[in-house]
């Protein structure tokens, strides 16, 4: 694990965006396409603002969410909506968005088709994740119905997840896909997340899902 501490959040977001852009640019020097996987939520928004202005050949970049809530894009809780508002604008508007949400009542109805599409953009070139105080990444929650299956080495790349603490079903990339990323970054803020991260270093992936990617990750932290 490489841990980077920043003097403030603004500098962290700029530094993170520069790092992601550089890794994507270097990949495009030798490969036809690159895949960027990012989390939902509002925390990475400022980094997305900076990254979207990067002078990358965005037409050769695939963008996919690490997880999504099974809600329509016009809902405030839609990660896709936030992504389109903060990252897929400006220069980055030319990127290809691989959706992990379909117009079906349940994730299971569209799962086979979504899995087939996701496989086409793997492996992940650059992975950005957040982490919860309970150590979860993406939507791999301890209390979710498919928690154990999502951790399995032979898990499909995408799975539906239902948690009693979440108001709607979710879909998430699974352990094998996340662990196989070429470059991994974790974005956290505040003392509680830093303490949780330190505890996770001594836990197993079953106890702390973030441990799936932690050893090879660069962690970006600010107060």
Sine and cosine of phi, psi and omega as CSV:
sin_phi,cos_phi,sin_psi,cos_psi,sin_omega,cos_omega
0.00,0.00,0.72,-0.69,0.09,-1.00
-0.95,-0.32,0.87,-0.49,-0.07,-1.00
-0.96,-0.29,0.84,-0.55,0.03,-1.00
-0.91,-0.43,0.86,-0.51,0.05,-1.00
-0.97,-0.23,0.78,-0.63,-0.03,-1.00
-0.96,-0.29,0.48,-0.88,-0.01,-1.00
-0.93,0.37,-0.43,0.90,0.07,-1.00
-0.37,-0.93,0.18,-0.98,-0.10,-1.00
-0.94,0.35,-0.56,0.83,0.00,-1.00
-0.88,0.48,-0.72,0.69,0.02,-1.00
-0.91,0.40,-0.56,0.83,0.02,-1.00
-0.89,0.45,-0.70,0.71,-0.03,-1.00
-0.90,0.43,-0.62,0.78,0.03,-1.00
-0.92,0.39,-0.71,0.71,0.00,-1.00
-0.90,0.44,-0.64,0.77,0.02,-1.00
-0.90,0.43,-0.72,0.70,0.00,-1.00
-0.87,0.49,-0.66,0.75,0.03,-1.00
-0.88,0.47,-0.65,0.76,-0.02,-1.00
-0.92,0.40,-0.71,0.71,0.01,-1.00
-0.89,0.46,-0.69,0.72,0.00,-1.00
-0.88,0.47,-0.68,0.73,-0.01,-1.00
-0.89,0.45,-0.68,0.73,-0.02,-1.00
-0.92,0.39,-0.63,0.78,0.07,-1.00
-0.91,0.41,-0.69,0.72,0.00,-1.00
-0.88,0.48,-0.70,0.72,0.00,-1.00
-0.90,0.44,-0.61,0.79,0.04,-1.00
-0.90,0.43,-0.66,0.75,-0.03,-1.00
-0.93,0.36,-0.23,0.97,0.08,-1.00
-0.94,0.34,-0.45,0.89,-0.09,-1.00
-0.85,-0.53,-0.16,0.99,-0.04,-1.00
-0.78,-0.63,0.45,-0.90,-0.04,-1.00
-0.93,0.36,-0.58,0.82,-0.04,-1.00
-0.62,-0.78,0.30,-0.95,0.08,-1.00
-0.71,-0.71,0.47,-0.88,0.01,-1.00
-0.87,-0.48,0.82,-0.57,0.04,-1.00
-0.95,-0.31,0.82,-0.57,0.03,-1.00
-0.92,-0.40,0.78,-0.63,-0.10,-1.00
-0.73,-0.68,0.37,-0.93,0.04,-1.00
-1.00,0.07,0.20,-0.98,0.15,-0.99
-1.00,0.01,-0.33,-0.94,-0.01,-1.00
0.99,0.13,0.15,-0.99,-0.09,-1.00
-1.00,-0.03,-0.31,0.95,-0.09,-1.00
-0.83,0.56,-0.74,0.67,-0.06,-1.00
-0.98,0.20,0.03,1.00,-0.07,-1.00
-0.77,0.63,-0.76,0.65,0.01,-1.00
-0.88,0.48,-0.56,0.83,0.06,-1.00
-0.93,0.38,-0.62,0.78,0.05,-1.00
-0.89,0.46,-0.63,0.77,0.01,-1.00
-0.84,0.54,-0.70,0.72,0.01,-1.00
-0.95,0.32,-0.67,0.74,-0.06,-1.00
-0.90,0.43,-0.59,0.80,-0.05,-1.00
-0.90,0.44,-0.35,0.94,0.01,-1.00
-1.00,0.00,-0.05,1.00,-0.03,-1.00
-0.89,0.45,0.59,-0.80,0.00,-1.00
-1.00,0.07,0.78,0.62,0.09,-1.00
-0.99,0.10,0.31,-0.95,0.19,-0.98
-0.99,0.13,0.98,0.20,-0.12,-0.99
-0.88,0.47,-0.37,0.93,0.01,-1.00
-0.91,0.42,-0.21,0.98,0.02,-1.00
-0.95,-0.31,0.24,0.97,-0.03,-1.00
-0.92,-0.40,0.80,-0.60,0.15,-0.99
-1.00,-0.03,0.68,-0.74,0.06,-1.00
-0.86,-0.51,0.75,-0.66,0.02,-1.00
-0.65,-0.76,0.57,-0.82,0.08,-1.00
-0.98,0.18,0.50,-0.86,0.09,-1.00
-0.95,0.30,-0.45,0.89,0.02,-1.00
-0.29,-0.96,0.33,-0.94,-0.01,-1.00
-0.54,-0.84,0.56,-0.83,0.13,-0.99
-0.99,0.12,0.60,-0.80,-0.04,-1.00
-0.99,0.13,0.94,0.34,0.07,-1.00
-0.74,-0.67,0.34,-0.94,0.02,-1.00
-0.96,0.29,0.35,-0.94,-0.09,-1.00
-0.92,0.39,-0.25,0.97,0.03,-1.00
-1.00,0.07,0.02,1.00,0.01,-1.00
-1.00,0.00,0.59,-0.80,-0.01,-1.00
-0.86,0.50,-0.45,0.89,-0.04,-1.00
-1.00,0.08,0.05,1.00,0.01,-1.00
-0.97,0.26,0.86,-0.51,0.09,-1.00
-0.92,0.39,-0.59,0.81,0.03,-1.00
-0.87,0.50,-0.65,0.76,0.03,-1.00
-0.87,0.50,-0.74,0.67,0.01,-1.00
-0.88,0.47,-0.63,0.77,0.00,-1.00
-0.89,0.45,-0.67,0.74,-0.01,-1.00
-0.95,0.32,-0.43,0.90,0.01,-1.00
-0.99,0.11,-0.51,0.86,-0.14,-0.99
-0.93,-0.36,-0.54,0.84,-0.05,-1.00
-0.96,-0.29,-0.74,0.68,-0.12,-0.99
-1.00,0.07,0.84,0.55,0.03,-1.00
-0.72,-0.69,0.20,-0.98,0.03,-1.00
0.85,0.53,-0.71,-0.71,0.00,-1.00
-0.86,0.51,-0.60,0.80,-0.08,-1.00
-0.97,0.26,-0.06,1.00,0.03,-1.00
-0.89,0.46,-0.36,0.93,-0.03,-1.00
-0.99,0.12,-0.10,1.00,0.01,-1.00
-0.93,0.37,0.39,-0.92,0.05,-1.00
-1.00,-0.04,0.86,-0.50,0.03,-1.00
-1.00,-0.04,0.89,-0.45,0.11,-0.99
-1.00,-0.01,0.96,-0.29,-0.03,-1.00
-0.97,0.24,0.56,-0.83,0.14,-0.99
-0.85,-0.52,0.61,0.79,0.05,-1.00
-0.59,-0.80,0.67,-0.74,-0.01,-1.00
-0.76,-0.64,0.21,-0.98,-0.02,-1.00
-1.00,0.03,0.85,0.53,0.07,-1.00
-0.83,-0.55,0.33,-0.94,-0.05,-1.00
-0.92,0.38,-0.56,0.83,-0.02,-1.00
-0.76,-0.65,0.42,-0.91,0.06,-1.00
-0.88,0.48,-0.59,0.81,-0.09,-1.00
-0.87,0.49,-0.54,0.84,-0.02,-1.00
-0.90,0.43,-0.45,0.89,-0.04,-1.00
-0.93,-0.38,0.04,1.00,-0.18,-0.98
-0.88,0.47,-0.73,0.69,-0.05,-1.00
-0.86,0.51,-0.69,0.72,-0.01,-1.00
-0.92,0.39,-0.65,0.76,0.00,-1.00
-0.92,0.39,-0.64,0.77,0.03,-1.00
-0.88,0.48,-0.70,0.71,0.00,-1.00
-0.87,0.50,-0.64,0.77,0.00,-1.00
-0.94,0.33,-0.67,0.74,-0.01,-1.00
-0.89,0.45,-0.62,0.78,0.00,-1.00
-0.84,0.54,-0.50,0.87,-0.06,-1.00
-0.94,0.35,-0.34,0.94,-0.05,-1.00
-0.95,-0.32,0.13,0.99,0.03,-1.00
-1.00,0.02,0.39,-0.92,0.00,1.00
-0.98,0.21,0.25,-0.97,0.07,-1.00
-0.94,0.33,0.76,-0.65,0.05,-1.00
-0.99,0.16,-0.80,0.60,-0.02,-1.00
-0.78,-0.62,0.83,-0.55,-0.04,-1.00
-0.90,-0.43,0.80,-0.59,0.12,-0.99
-0.89,-0.46,0.78,-0.63,-0.01,-1.00
-0.76,-0.65,0.43,-0.90,0.28,-0.96
-0.99,-0.17,-0.07,-1.00,0.04,-1.00
-0.51,-0.86,0.71,-0.70,0.06,-1.00
-0.99,0.11,0.26,-0.97,0.06,-1.00
-0.88,0.47,-0.34,0.94,0.05,-1.00
-1.00,-0.04,0.21,0.98,0.07,-1.00
0.97,0.22,0.13,0.99,-0.04,-1.00
-0.97,0.24,0.48,-0.87,0.15,-0.99
-0.81,-0.59,0.44,-0.90,-0.11,-0.99
0.76,0.65,-0.75,-0.66,0.10,-0.99
-0.90,-0.44,0.61,0.79,0.05,-1.00
-1.00,-0.03,0.99,0.11,-0.04,-1.00
-1.00,-0.07,0.58,-0.82,0.02,-1.00
-0.85,0.53,-0.60,0.80,-0.09,-1.00
-1.00,-0.07,0.18,0.98,0.00,-1.00
-0.98,0.19,0.46,-0.89,-0.09,-1.00
-0.90,0.43,-0.53,0.85,-0.05,-1.00
-0.95,-0.31,0.43,0.90,-0.05,-1.00
-0.82,0.57,-0.80,0.60,-0.04,-1.00
-0.90,0.44,-0.65,0.76,-0.01,-1.00
-0.92,0.40,-0.57,0.82,-0.01,-1.00
-0.94,0.34,-0.39,0.92,0.02,-1.00
-1.00,0.06,-0.25,0.97,-0.11,-0.99
-0.91,0.42,0.60,-0.80,0.02,-1.00
-0.87,0.50,-0.44,0.90,-0.02,-1.00
-0.97,-0.23,0.34,0.94,0.01,-1.00
-0.89,0.45,0.59,-0.81,0.12,-0.99
-0.90,0.44,0.32,-0.95,-0.09,-1.00
-0.91,0.42,-0.38,0.92,-0.08,-1.00
-0.68,-0.73,0.67,-0.74,0.02,-1.00
-0.63,-0.77,0.45,-0.89,0.15,-0.99
-0.99,0.14,0.58,-0.81,0.00,-1.00
-0.71,-0.71,0.71,-0.70,0.10,-1.00
-0.80,-0.60,0.79,-0.62,-0.03,-1.00
-0.81,-0.58,0.64,-0.77,0.04,-1.00
-0.90,0.43,-0.28,0.96,0.00,-1.00
-1.00,-0.09,-0.02,1.00,0.00,-1.00
-0.94,-0.35,0.70,-0.72,-0.08,-1.00
-0.97,0.25,-0.21,0.98,0.00,-1.00
-0.58,-0.81,0.34,-0.94,0.10,-1.00
-0.88,0.47,0.37,-0.93,0.05,-1.00
-0.74,-0.68,0.27,-0.96,0.20,-0.98
-0.83,-0.55,0.57,-0.82,-0.07,-1.00
-0.61,-0.80,0.55,-0.83,0.25,-0.97
-0.93,0.37,0.50,-0.87,-0.14,-0.99
-0.97,-0.24,0.09,-1.00,-0.11,-0.99
-0.81,0.59,-0.76,0.65,-0.05,-1.00
-0.86,0.50,-0.63,0.78,-0.02,-1.00
-0.93,0.37,-0.71,0.70,-0.02,-1.00
-0.92,0.40,-0.66,0.75,-0.05,-1.00
-0.94,0.33,-0.33,0.94,-0.07,-1.00
-1.00,-0.06,0.08,1.00,0.01,-1.00
-0.89,0.45,0.55,-0.84,-0.02,-1.00
-0.96,0.29,-0.66,0.75,0.01,-1.00
-0.74,-0.67,0.77,-0.64,-0.07,-1.00
-0.82,-0.57,0.73,-0.69,0.03,-1.00
-0.77,-0.64,0.62,-0.79,0.05,-1.00
-0.84,-0.54,0.79,-0.62,-0.03,-1.00
-0.94,-0.33,0.87,-0.49,0.03,-1.00
-0.66,-0.75,0.41,-0.91,0.03,-1.00
-0.68,-0.73,0.48,-0.88,0.11,-0.99
1.00,0.08,0.36,-0.93,-0.06,-1.00
-0.92,0.40,-0.55,0.84,-0.03,-1.00
-0.90,0.43,-0.68,0.73,0.01,-1.00
-0.92,0.39,-0.59,0.80,0.02,-1.00
-0.91,0.41,-0.66,0.75,0.04,-1.00
-0.90,0.43,-0.66,0.75,0.03,-1.00
-0.89,0.46,-0.65,0.76,0.01,-1.00
-0.88,0.48,-0.68,0.73,0.01,-1.00
-0.89,0.45,-0.63,0.77,0.04,-1.00
-0.91,0.41,-0.63,0.78,-0.05,-1.00
-0.89,0.46,-0.45,0.89,-0.03,-1.00
-0.87,0.49,-0.42,0.91,-0.04,-1.00
-0.96,-0.27,0.24,0.97,-0.02,-1.00
-0.92,-0.40,0.23,-0.97,0.05,-1.00
-1.00,0.02,0.30,-0.96,0.06,-1.00
-0.85,0.53,-0.52,0.86,0.03,-1.00
-0.93,0.36,-0.58,0.81,0.05,-1.00
-0.98,0.19,-0.57,0.82,-0.05,-1.00
-0.64,-0.77,1.00,-0.09,-0.04,-1.00
-0.79,0.61,-0.47,0.88,0.01,-1.00
-0.87,0.49,-0.40,0.92,-0.01,-1.00
-0.90,0.43,-0.30,0.95,0.05,-1.00
-0.84,0.54,-0.56,0.83,-0.10,-0.99
-0.86,-0.51,-0.09,1.00,-0.21,-0.98
-0.91,0.42,-0.65,0.76,-0.11,-0.99
-0.87,0.49,-0.55,0.83,-0.04,-1.00
-0.97,-0.24,0.18,0.98,-0.11,-0.99
-1.00,-0.09,0.41,-0.91,0.25,-0.97
-0.98,-0.21,0.84,-0.54,-0.04,-1.00
-0.98,-0.18,0.78,-0.63,0.01,-1.00
-0.94,-0.34,0.85,-0.52,-0.09,-1.00
-0.69,-0.72,0.63,-0.78,0.17,-0.99
-0.60,-0.80,0.41,-0.91,-0.04,-1.00
-0.84,0.54,0.00,0.00,0.00,0.00
